[in-house]
């Protein structure tokens, strides 16, 4: 009995860390939504991930001397996906409220097993297909609820596209997990994402924003949070299984909706129903037994939720 109680206390503490991390990530949608009213999305992404990269470089300074070409390659691959995934997500937040963006972004979860099928020929199980179907229904309900027909605005389209590189990021993390040093790869991927963000500014016709404490504080705060929470998640997931962790992570858009509601977001009943379908689809697809083995290493998926 005492042994079981001890195990329960340890599990509860680890899980509490993941819940706290998920709440913070949910809040980032509103923070970014506000920040991109003062800064272009790509410059903001550059600031955010460059800050996270520099902090992680300081934290892992002692082991950076052992950086290998393989780790540079791995970090670059993941960093490119972070850049496209979170860059497009940030761009979408210029037109979407934080709640809608968060729920659409959750589509990356059912995308992972589908991409694994295409890349690694690992056929998804029945639960995955059910999850994908539920997520698709939810997306349709979120698309301009109450209107005749289904329409997607620029914000929705850009955010939907962003889920593809985010899903690929998770697959890359799972692919390289155990083959590279987590700390060194984290530094590389964050710096790559930050550098690409800055390079995208002139390419997209964006301009360096005028000075504003809003985007400065937001980008630096998210950079610090991305790095610190990543470390906390890595620690917590040493004891929490990927399946259990995913259940907690699926609450991210829910927390985003709660925080967005407090800030004034209003989702109509049909959109709320769509949000429920998407979260349910994400959970069901992730809990598929077939997927569990392929992406166990995906527990490293947090590396990039640094992204996030």
VOPA-821005 format. One record per residue (C-alpha): residue in three letters; x, y, z; residue number from 1. Coordinates in Angstrom, 2 decimals. Example, Ala and Ser with C-alpha at 12.3 -4.5 7.8 and 13.67 -1.06 7.14 Angstrom:
BEGIN
@r=ALA xx=12.30 yy=-4.50 zz=7.80 k=1;
@r=SER xx=13.67 yy=-1.06 zz=7.14 k=2;
This chain:
BEGIN
@r=UNK xx=0.00 yy=0.00 zz=0.00 k=1;
@r=UNK xx=2.76 yy=2.42 zz=0.95 k=2;
@r=UNK xx=4.60 yy=1.52 zz=-2.22 k=3;
@r=UNK xx=1.53 yy=2.28 zz=-4.35 k=4;
@r=UNK xx=1.00 yy=5.59 zz=-2.58 k=5;
@r=UNK xx=4.61 yy=6.54 zz=-3.25 k=6;
@r=UNK xx=4.23 yy=5.74 zz=-6.93 k=7;
@r=UNK xx=1.02 yy=7.77 zz=-7.08 k=8;
@r=UNK xx=2.65 yy=10.81 zz=-5.49 k=9;
@r=UNK xx=5.57 yy=10.62 zz=-7.93 k=10;
@r=UNK xx=3.23 yy=10.29 zz=-10.92 k=11;
@r=UNK xx=1.07 yy=13.18 zz=-9.77 k=12;
@r=UNK xx=4.09 yy=15.46 zz=-9.44 k=13;
@r=UNK xx=5.37 yy=14.60 zz=-12.92 k=14;
@r=UNK xx=1.93 yy=15.00 zz=-14.41 k=15;
@r=UNK xx=1.45 yy=18.34 zz=-12.68 k=16;
@r=UNK xx=4.58 yy=19.63 zz=-14.43 k=17;
@r=UNK xx=3.19 yy=18.61 zz=-17.81 k=18;
@r=UNK xx=-0.19 yy=20.20 zz=-17.04 k=19;
@r=UNK xx=1.54 yy=23.45 zz=-16.09 k=20;
@r=UNK xx=3.58 yy=23.35 zz=-19.30 k=21;
@r=UNK xx=0.42 yy=22.77 zz=-21.30 k=22;
@r=UNK xx=-1.32 yy=25.72 zz=-19.67 k=23;
@r=UNK xx=1.62 yy=27.96 zz=-20.57 k=24;
@r=UNK xx=1.65 yy=26.71 zz=-24.16 k=25;
@r=UNK xx=-2.07 yy=27.35 zz=-24.35 k=26;
@r=UNK xx=-1.45 yy=30.94 zz=-23.26 k=27;
@r=UNK xx=1.13 yy=31.47 zz=-25.99 k=28;
@r=UNK xx=-1.57 yy=31.59 zz=-28.66 k=29;
@r=UNK xx=-3.10 yy=34.71 zz=-27.13 k=30;
@r=UNK xx=0.32 yy=36.26 zz=-26.50 k=31;
@r=UNK xx=1.36 yy=35.73 zz=-30.13 k=32;
@r=UNK xx=-2.01 yy=36.96 zz=-31.41 k=33;
@r=UNK xx=-1.42 yy=40.24 zz=-29.57 k=34;
@r=UNK xx=2.27 yy=40.49 zz=-30.46 k=35;
@r=UNK xx=1.79 yy=40.12 zz=-34.23 k=36;
@r=UNK xx=-0.35 yy=43.22 zz=-34.18 k=37;
@r=UNK xx=2.90 yy=45.08 zz=-33.49 k=38;
@r=UNK xx=5.41 yy=42.92 zz=-35.36 k=39;
@r=UNK xx=5.46 yy=40.88 zz=-38.53 k=40;
@r=UNK xx=5.15 yy=37.12 zz=-37.95 k=41;
@r=UNK xx=8.54 yy=36.12 zz=-39.37 k=42;
@r=UNK xx=10.52 yy=38.73 zz=-37.44 k=43;
@r=UNK xx=8.70 yy=37.65 zz=-34.29 k=44;
@r=UNK xx=9.54 yy=34.00 zz=-34.97 k=45;
@r=UNK xx=13.18 yy=34.99 zz=-35.47 k=46;
@r=UNK xx=13.27 yy=36.84 zz=-32.15 k=47;
@r=UNK xx=11.48 yy=34.09 zz=-30.29 k=48;
@r=UNK xx=13.63 yy=31.18 zz=-31.37 k=49;
@r=UNK xx=16.90 yy=33.07 zz=-31.43 k=50;
@r=UNK xx=16.26 yy=33.96 zz=-27.79 k=51;
@r=UNK xx=15.46 yy=30.33 zz=-26.98 k=52;
@r=UNK xx=18.53 yy=29.17 zz=-28.92 k=53;
@r=UNK xx=20.93 yy=31.51 zz=-27.14 k=54;
@r=UNK xx=19.57 yy=30.52 zz=-23.73 k=55;
@r=UNK xx=19.86 yy=26.83 zz=-24.57 k=56;
@r=UNK xx=23.43 yy=27.44 zz=-25.83 k=57;
@r=UNK xx=24.33 yy=28.86 zz=-22.44 k=58;
@r=UNK xx=22.69 yy=25.95 zz=-20.63 k=59;
@r=UNK xx=24.45 yy=23.33 zz=-22.77 k=60;
@r=UNK xx=27.72 yy=25.22 zz=-23.26 k=61;
@r=UNK xx=29.77 yy=22.44 zz=-21.67 k=62;
@r=UNK xx=28.65 yy=19.80 zz=-24.15 k=63;
@r=UNK xx=28.63 yy=21.90 zz=-27.33 k=64;
@r=UNK xx=32.31 yy=21.09 zz=-27.95 k=65;
@r=UNK xx=31.25 yy=17.58 zz=-28.88 k=66;
@r=UNK xx=28.85 yy=18.74 zz=-31.61 k=67;
@r=UNK xx=28.96 yy=16.38 zz=-34.61 k=68;
@r=UNK xx=27.93 yy=16.79 zz=-38.23 k=69;
@r=UNK xx=25.14 yy=14.29 zz=-37.64 k=70;
@r=UNK xx=23.78 yy=16.44 zz=-34.81 k=71;
@r=UNK xx=24.04 yy=19.56 zz=-36.97 k=72;
@r=UNK xx=22.08 yy=17.76 zz=-39.69 k=73;
@r=UNK xx=19.46 yy=16.51 zz=-37.23 k=74;
@r=UNK xx=19.08 yy=19.93 zz=-35.61 k=75;
@r=UNK xx=18.85 yy=21.61 zz=-39.01 k=76;
@r=UNK xx=16.11 yy=19.24 zz=-40.20 k=77;
@r=UNK xx=14.06 yy=19.79 zz=-37.05 k=78;
@r=UNK xx=14.80 yy=23.53 zz=-37.04 k=79;
@r=UNK xx=13.51 yy=23.95 zz=-40.60 k=80;
@r=UNK xx=10.25 yy=22.26 zz=-39.62 k=81;
@r=UNK xx=9.99 yy=24.47 zz=-36.52 k=82;
@r=UNK xx=10.52 yy=27.53 zz=-38.71 k=83;
@r=UNK xx=7.81 yy=26.61 zz=-41.21 k=84;
@r=UNK xx=5.40 yy=25.16 zz=-38.65 k=85;
@r=UNK xx=5.45 yy=27.90 zz=-36.07 k=86;
@r=UNK xx=6.11 yy=30.62 zz=-38.64 k=87;
@r=UNK xx=2.94 yy=29.77 zz=-40.53 k=88;
@r=UNK xx=1.04 yy=29.32 zz=-37.29 k=89;
@r=UNK xx=2.17 yy=32.79 zz=-36.19 k=90;
@r=UNK xx=1.19 yy=34.26 zz=-39.56 k=91;
@r=UNK xx=-2.25 yy=32.69 zz=-39.20 k=92;
@r=UNK xx=-2.69 yy=34.33 zz=-35.81 k=93;
@r=UNK xx=-2.76 yy=37.71 zz=-37.52 k=94;
@r=UNK xx=-6.21 yy=36.81 zz=-38.84 k=95;
@r=UNK xx=-7.49 yy=34.24 zz=-36.32 k=96;
@r=UNK xx=-8.36 yy=34.51 zz=-32.67 k=97;
@r=UNK xx=-6.18 yy=32.47 zz=-30.32 k=98;
@r=UNK xx=-8.84 yy=29.84 zz=-29.58 k=99;
@r=UNK xx=-9.54 yy=28.91 zz=-33.21 k=100;
@r=UNK xx=-5.83 yy=28.81 zz=-34.03 k=101;
@r=UNK xx=-5.12 yy=26.48 zz=-31.10 k=102;
@r=UNK xx=-7.81 yy=23.99 zz=-32.06 k=103;
@r=UNK xx=-6.79 yy=23.91 zz=-35.74 k=104;
@r=UNK xx=-3.15 yy=23.48 zz=-34.70 k=105;
@r=UNK xx=-4.12 yy=20.31 zz=-32.79 k=106;
@r=UNK xx=-4.59 yy=18.63 zz=-36.18 k=107;
@r=UNK xx=-0.87 yy=17.85 zz=-36.20 k=108;
@r=UNK xx=-1.53 yy=14.93 zz=-33.84 k=109;
@r=UNK xx=-3.57 yy=12.75 zz=-36.25 k=110;
@r=UNK xx=-1.27 yy=13.85 zz=-39.07 k=111;
@r=UNK xx=1.75 yy=12.17 zz=-37.49 k=112;
@r=UNK xx=0.62 yy=8.54 zz=-38.05 k=113;
@r=UNK xx=-0.54 yy=9.36 zz=-41.58 k=114;
@r=UNK xx=2.86 yy=10.81 zz=-42.47 k=115;
@r=UNK xx=4.56 yy=7.82 zz=-40.89 k=116;
@r=UNK xx=2.51 yy=5.64 zz=-43.20 k=117;
@r=UNK xx=3.68 yy=7.62 zz=-46.25 k=118;
@r=UNK xx=7.32 yy=7.84 zz=-45.19 k=119;
@r=UNK xx=7.94 yy=4.62 zz=-43.28 k=120;
@r=UNK xx=5.13 yy=2.43 zz=-44.67 k=121;
@r=UNK xx=3.75 yy=1.84 zz=-41.18 k=122;
@r=UNK xx=0.04 yy=1.48 zz=-41.77 k=123;
@r=UNK xx=-2.15 yy=3.30 zz=-39.21 k=124;
@r=UNK xx=-4.54 yy=1.29 zz=-37.05 k=125;
@r=UNK xx=-8.32 yy=1.65 zz=-36.89 k=126;
@r=UNK xx=-8.22 yy=4.13 zz=-34.00 k=127;
@r=UNK xx=-5.97 yy=6.41 zz=-36.02 k=128;
@r=UNK xx=-8.45 yy=6.52 zz=-38.90 k=129;
@r=UNK xx=-11.31 yy=7.21 zz=-36.49 k=130;
@r=UNK xx=-9.25 yy=10.00 zz=-34.95 k=131;
@r=UNK xx=-8.50 yy=11.52 zz=-38.35 k=132;
@r=UNK xx=-12.20 yy=11.39 zz=-39.29 k=133;
@r=UNK xx=-13.23 yy=13.10 zz=-36.05 k=134;
@r=UNK xx=-10.55 yy=15.78 zz=-36.48 k=135;
@r=UNK xx=-11.72 yy=16.44 zz=-40.05 k=136;
@r=UNK xx=-15.34 yy=16.80 zz=-38.93 k=137;
@r=UNK xx=-14.18 yy=19.20 zz=-36.24 k=138;
@r=UNK xx=-12.26 yy=21.26 zz=-38.78 k=139;
@r=UNK xx=-15.33 yy=21.54 zz=-40.98 k=140;
@r=UNK xx=-17.40 yy=22.73 zz=-38.03 k=141;
@r=UNK xx=-14.75 yy=25.32 zz=-37.17 k=142;
@r=UNK xx=-14.75 yy=26.65 zz=-40.72 k=143;
@r=UNK xx=-17.03 yy=29.68 zz=-40.75 k=144;
@r=UNK xx=-19.74 yy=28.15 zz=-38.51 k=145;
@r=UNK xx=-23.25 yy=29.30 zz=-39.22 k=146;
@r=UNK xx=-22.67 yy=30.14 zz=-42.87 k=147;
@r=UNK xx=-23.96 yy=28.27 zz=-45.89 k=148;
@r=UNK xx=-21.23 yy=25.97 zz=-47.07 k=149;
@r=UNK xx=-17.73 yy=25.60 zz=-45.73 k=150;
@r=UNK xx=-15.29 yy=28.44 zz=-46.24 k=151;
@r=UNK xx=-11.71 yy=28.86 zz=-45.12 k=152;
@r=UNK xx=-10.12 yy=32.26 zz=-44.77 k=153;
@r=UNK xx=-6.41 yy=32.97 zz=-45.17 k=154;
@r=UNK xx=-5.82 yy=32.53 zz=-41.44 k=155;
@r=UNK xx=-7.43 yy=29.09 zz=-41.38 k=156;
@r=UNK xx=-5.62 yy=27.91 zz=-44.52 k=157;
@r=UNK xx=-2.21 yy=29.06 zz=-43.32 k=158;
@r=UNK xx=-2.76 yy=27.45 zz=-39.90 k=159;
@r=UNK xx=-3.90 yy=24.17 zz=-41.46 k=160;
@r=UNK xx=-0.76 yy=24.11 zz=-43.62 k=161;
@r=UNK xx=1.37 yy=24.78 zz=-40.52 k=162;
@r=UNK xx=0.29 yy=21.47 zz=-38.99 k=163;
@r=UNK xx=2.17 yy=19.55 zz=-41.70 k=164;
@r=UNK xx=5.70 yy=20.75 zz=-40.79 k=165;
@r=UNK xx=4.84 yy=20.50 zz=-37.09 k=166;
@r=UNK xx=3.91 yy=16.84 zz=-37.61 k=167;
@r=UNK xx=7.11 yy=16.28 zz=-39.64 k=168;
@r=UNK xx=9.08 yy=17.88 zz=-36.84 k=169;
@r=UNK xx=7.77 yy=15.29 zz=-34.40 k=170;
@r=UNK xx=8.61 yy=12.49 zz=-36.82 k=171;
@r=UNK xx=12.15 yy=13.82 zz=-37.25 k=172;
@r=UNK xx=12.57 yy=14.05 zz=-33.49 k=173;
@r=UNK xx=11.45 yy=10.45 zz=-33.13 k=174;
@r=UNK xx=13.77 yy=9.40 zz=-35.96 k=175;
@r=UNK xx=16.87 yy=11.02 zz=-34.45 k=176;
@r=UNK xx=16.03 yy=10.26 zz=-30.81 k=177;
@r=UNK xx=18.64 yy=8.07 zz=-29.16 k=178;
@r=UNK xx=21.11 yy=8.70 zz=-32.00 k=179;
@r=UNK xx=22.15 yy=12.23 zz=-31.03 k=180;
@r=UNK xx=22.75 yy=14.33 zz=-27.93 k=181;
@r=UNK xx=19.45 yy=15.94 zz=-26.97 k=182;
@r=UNK xx=21.02 yy=19.15 zz=-25.62 k=183;
@r=UNK xx=23.24 yy=19.85 zz=-28.61 k=184;
@r=UNK xx=20.48 yy=19.15 zz=-31.10 k=185;
@r=UNK xx=18.11 yy=21.41 zz=-29.17 k=186;
@r=UNK xx=20.58 yy=24.29 zz=-29.46 k=187;
@r=UNK xx=21.02 yy=23.76 zz=-33.21 k=188;
@r=UNK xx=17.33 yy=23.43 zz=-33.99 k=189;
@r=UNK xx=16.34 yy=26.55 zz=-32.08 k=190;
@r=UNK xx=19.13 yy=28.66 zz=-33.61 k=191;
@r=UNK xx=18.28 yy=27.40 zz=-37.11 k=192;
@r=UNK xx=14.61 yy=28.31 zz=-36.63 k=193;
@r=UNK xx=15.58 yy=31.76 zz=-35.34 k=194;
@r=UNK xx=18.03 yy=32.49 zz=-38.16 k=195;
@r=UNK xx=15.53 yy=31.38 zz=-40.81 k=196;
@r=UNK xx=12.91 yy=33.59 zz=-39.20 k=197;
@r=UNK xx=15.12 yy=36.65 zz=-39.64 k=198;
@r=UNK xx=16.08 yy=35.63 zz=-43.21 k=199;
@r=UNK xx=12.39 yy=35.34 zz=-44.10 k=200;
@r=UNK xx=11.75 yy=38.99 zz=-43.23 k=201;
@r=UNK xx=13.12 yy=40.53 zz=-46.47 k=202;
@r=UNK xx=12.02 yy=37.54 zz=-48.57 k=203;
@r=UNK xx=8.37 yy=37.97 zz=-47.53 k=204;
@r=UNK xx=8.50 yy=41.75 zz=-47.87 k=205;
@r=UNK xx=8.19 yy=42.20 zz=-44.14 k=206;
@r=UNK xx=9.82 yy=45.15 zz=-42.40 k=207;
@r=UNK xx=11.60 yy=45.35 zz=-39.10 k=208;
@r=UNK xx=8.88 yy=46.57 zz=-36.72 k=209;
@r=UNK xx=8.97 yy=49.84 zz=-34.89 k=210;
@r=UNK xx=10.10 yy=49.63 zz=-31.32 k=211;
@r=UNK xx=7.40 yy=48.32 zz=-29.02 k=212;
@r=UNK xx=7.66 yy=46.70 zz=-25.64 k=213;
@r=UNK xx=4.79 yy=44.43 zz=-26.68 k=214;
@r=UNK xx=6.70 yy=42.39 zz=-29.26 k=215;
@r=UNK xx=9.99 yy=42.67 zz=-27.39 k=216;
@r=UNK xx=8.61 yy=41.34 zz=-24.11 k=217;
@r=UNK xx=6.45 yy=38.73 zz=-25.87 k=218;
@r=UNK xx=9.26 yy=37.32 zz=-28.03 k=219;
@r=UNK xx=11.81 yy=37.22 zz=-25.22 k=220;
@r=UNK xx=9.29 yy=35.77 zz=-22.74 k=221;
@r=UNK xx=8.26 yy=33.04 zz=-25.20 k=222;
@r=UNK xx=11.90 yy=32.31 zz=-25.95 k=223;
@r=UNK xx=12.67 yy=31.85 zz=-22.26 k=224;
@r=UNK xx=9.49 yy=29.81 zz=-21.73 k=225;
@r=UNK xx=10.27 yy=27.59 zz=-24.74 k=226;
@r=UNK xx=13.65 yy=26.72 zz=-23.29 k=227;
@r=UNK xx=12.69 yy=26.35 zz=-19.64 k=228;
@r=UNK xx=9.51 yy=24.37 zz=-20.25 k=229;
@r=UNK xx=11.36 yy=22.10 zz=-22.65 k=230;
@r=UNK xx=13.74 yy=21.13 zz=-19.88 k=231;
@r=UNK xx=10.85 yy=20.55 zz=-17.48 k=232;
@r=UNK xx=9.01 yy=18.40 zz=-20.02 k=233;
@r=UNK xx=12.11 yy=16.34 zz=-20.73 k=234;
@r=UNK xx=12.43 yy=15.67 zz=-17.00 k=235;
@r=UNK xx=8.74 yy=14.85 zz=-16.52 k=236;
@r=UNK xx=8.52 yy=12.47 zz=-19.48 k=237;
@r=UNK xx=11.20 yy=10.24 zz=-18.08 k=238;
@r=UNK xx=8.42 yy=8.80 zz=-15.91 k=239;
@r=UNK xx=5.22 yy=9.67 zz=-17.82 k=240;
@r=UNK xx=4.46 yy=7.49 zz=-20.84 k=241;
@r=UNK xx=4.01 yy=9.12 zz=-24.27 k=242;
@r=UNK xx=0.33 yy=8.07 zz=-24.29 k=243;
@r=UNK xx=-0.40 yy=9.69 zz=-20.93 k=244;
@r=UNK xx=1.61 yy=12.75 zz=-21.87 k=245;
@r=UNK xx=-0.38 yy=13.09 zz=-25.09 k=246;
@r=UNK xx=-3.64 yy=13.12 zz=-23.14 k=247;
@r=UNK xx=-2.29 yy=16.08 zz=-21.19 k=248;
@r=UNK xx=-0.95 yy=17.81 zz=-24.32 k=249;
@r=UNK xx=-4.33 yy=17.46 zz=-26.01 k=250;
@r=UNK xx=-5.58 yy=19.90 zz=-23.40 k=251;
@r=UNK xx=-3.40 yy=22.67 zz=-24.88 k=252;
@r=UNK xx=-6.13 yy=24.06 zz=-27.19 k=253;
@r=UNK xx=-8.64 yy=23.74 zz=-24.35 k=254;
@r=UNK xx=-6.46 yy=25.92 zz=-22.12 k=255;
@r=UNK xx=-5.97 yy=28.30 zz=-25.04 k=256;
@r=UNK xx=-9.75 yy=28.54 zz=-25.43 k=257;
@r=UNK xx=-10.25 yy=29.19 zz=-21.70 k=258;
@r=UNK xx=-7.60 yy=31.90 zz=-21.69 k=259;
@r=UNK xx=-8.94 yy=33.32 zz=-24.94 k=260;
@r=UNK xx=-12.45 yy=33.37 zz=-23.49 k=261;
@r=UNK xx=-11.23 yy=35.38 zz=-20.51 k=262;
@r=UNK xx=-9.57 yy=37.78 zz=-22.97 k=263;
@r=UNK xx=-12.77 yy=38.18 zz=-24.99 k=264;
@r=UNK xx=-12.75 yy=35.38 zz=-27.60 k=265;
@r=UNK xx=-16.21 yy=34.07 zz=-28.38 k=266;
@r=UNK xx=-16.75 yy=30.78 zz=-30.20 k=267;
@r=UNK xx=-20.29 yy=29.97 zz=-31.37 k=268;
@r=UNK xx=-21.81 yy=26.62 zz=-30.30 k=269;
@r=UNK xx=-21.04 yy=24.95 zz=-33.65 k=270;
@r=UNK xx=-17.38 yy=25.99 zz=-33.40 k=271;
@r=UNK xx=-17.21 yy=24.65 zz=-29.85 k=272;
@r=UNK xx=-18.58 yy=21.33 zz=-31.12 k=273;
@r=UNK xx=-15.88 yy=21.35 zz=-33.80 k=274;
@r=UNK xx=-13.23 yy=21.99 zz=-31.17 k=275;
@r=UNK xx=-14.46 yy=19.00 zz=-29.17 k=276;
@r=UNK xx=-14.26 yy=16.78 zz=-32.26 k=277;
@r=UNK xx=-10.69 yy=17.89 zz=-32.99 k=278;
@r=UNK xx=-9.50 yy=17.25 zz=-29.42 k=279;
@r=UNK xx=-11.26 yy=13.86 zz=-29.41 k=280;
@r=UNK xx=-9.69 yy=12.99 zz=-32.76 k=281;
@r=UNK xx=-6.24 yy=13.95 zz=-31.51 k=282;
@r=UNK xx=-6.63 yy=11.78 zz=-28.41 k=283;
@r=UNK xx=-8.01 yy=8.75 zz=-30.19 k=284;
@r=UNK xx=-5.40 yy=8.81 zz=-32.96 k=285;
@r=UNK xx=-2.55 yy=9.13 zz=-30.47 k=286;
@r=UNK xx=-3.81 yy=6.33 zz=-28.26 k=287;
@r=UNK xx=-3.73 yy=3.88 zz=-31.14 k=288;
@r=UNK xx=-1.74 yy=0.80 zz=-30.02 k=289;
@r=UNK xx=0.01 yy=0.55 zz=-33.40 k=290;
@r=UNK xx=1.35 yy=4.08 zz=-33.11 k=291;
@r=UNK xx=2.74 yy=3.64 zz=-29.65 k=292;
@r=UNK xx=5.80 yy=1.70 zz=-30.75 k=293;
@r=UNK xx=6.64 yy=3.82 zz=-33.75 k=294;
@r=UNK xx=6.81 yy=7.10 zz=-31.98 k=295;
@r=UNK xx=7.64 yy=6.24 zz=-28.41 k=296;
@r=UNK xx=10.70 yy=8.28 zz=-28.92 k=297;
@r=UNK xx=8.27 yy=10.94 zz=-29.91 k=298;
@r=UNK xx=8.20 yy=11.79 zz=-26.24 k=299;
@r=UNK xx=11.05 yy=13.96 zz=-27.39 k=300;
@r=UNK xx=8.38 yy=15.79 zz=-29.35 k=301;
@r=UNK xx=8.61 yy=18.36 zz=-26.72 k=302;
@r=UNK xx=11.92 yy=19.44 zz=-28.09 k=303;
@r=UNK xx=10.12 yy=21.31 zz=-30.38 k=304;
@r=UNK xx=7.07 yy=22.09 zz=-28.90 k=305;
@r=UNK xx=9.77 yy=24.41 zz=-28.01 k=306;
@r=UNK xx=9.10 yy=25.60 zz=-30.76 k=307;
@r=UNK xx=7.45 yy=26.29 zz=-29.58 k=308;
